[in-house]
Amino acid sequence: MKKQYIIPIFVPHLGCPNDCIFCNQKAISGQKKNITKEEAKKIIEDYLKNIKEDAQIEIAFYGGSFTAIDEKLQDELLEVAYYFVKNGQVESIRISTRPDCIDKKTLKRLKKYKVKTIELGVQSANNYILERANRGHTFEDVKKASKMIRWNGFKLGHQMMVGLPDSTRIDEINTAKALIKLKPKMVRIYPVLVVKNTKLEKEYLEGTYEPLPLVQAVETCKELVRMFADKKIEIIRIGLQNTEEISDPENKESEVVAGPYHPAFRQLVESGMWYDAIVGKIKKLNVKVKEVQVTVNPIDANNVIGHKKENVIKLKETYDVDLILKQDENIKQGKSKIDITKIYNDFLEDEKEKIAK
Ligand code: SF4
């Protein structure tokens, strides 16, 4: 299978008619000024120069609300991207936008330039929470836009948030349920971070908004991932990408003021899920387990062990169980073989033998 590359082009806040409570797109994308077609062309050419292998390459217009920007500029940017699709250097184009910025005319334009994927910023399925976050659209807009996107043959993506003001775990589970019904091919899950110069920062400083603790954000994301994975919906991102601006709030350069930030947020979620699976297996047995061997695909090895060996340490400290990791290319990614390799009686026998010697 060819390696996949994404050439990201940020269109920060360009044309976005809104001012969501949590958003400071210019800070998040690290790009302070708007983009021109010449700059877009240069970004693509620079990336292409560095991709040496035969790969599957996609140009992605991220940030802002692509289909809300001036039509002339949309055409110019898409034309630049489409040029590379036509000459075979790039395979596809992806854009992200707001649900209320999708209509027939817009989809026709995106089709003309062979855009393949459209990602919608949904954030919540609860209209009260959308209003509280100053999203400026309702969940009915999401439903309408999602259907139009799919019916017109595009790949549909959704983005949702965890920890918005007044949102509870149940609201987030309900959002995932509502999204699943709309049949996206992929989702992104973003725990809310308090970013500088946003309305949310003001609320945080005034004490009217309290961000989710990291542990709670991870727990909710684990549940969401399970729900989407069960329906074979690809989870393309969990947590904002770690950049100079999106980094530890302790860091001077960081634009993040507070919230469940972690440089390896996705790993915390995925390794937490492996931990639950291992503990679940141990708890089902009617014996005191002393050692468990988990065989997985090498791709999953780090997640089984956990961030900074967290799973190994937690299993030992909580259950006095040793975790042995075995890697096997023949096991499918995400699947595992969990064997109990030592129970407490074996351990006692071993100890007795040692003493006898
Ligand atoms: S719609 Fe998107 S770009 Fe516009 S303010 Fe909200 S989050 Fe930011």
Residues whose N, C-alpha, C, O or C-beta is under 5 A from the ligand:
A	BS01	SF4	H13 C16 N18 D19 C20 C23 Q25 G64 S65 R98
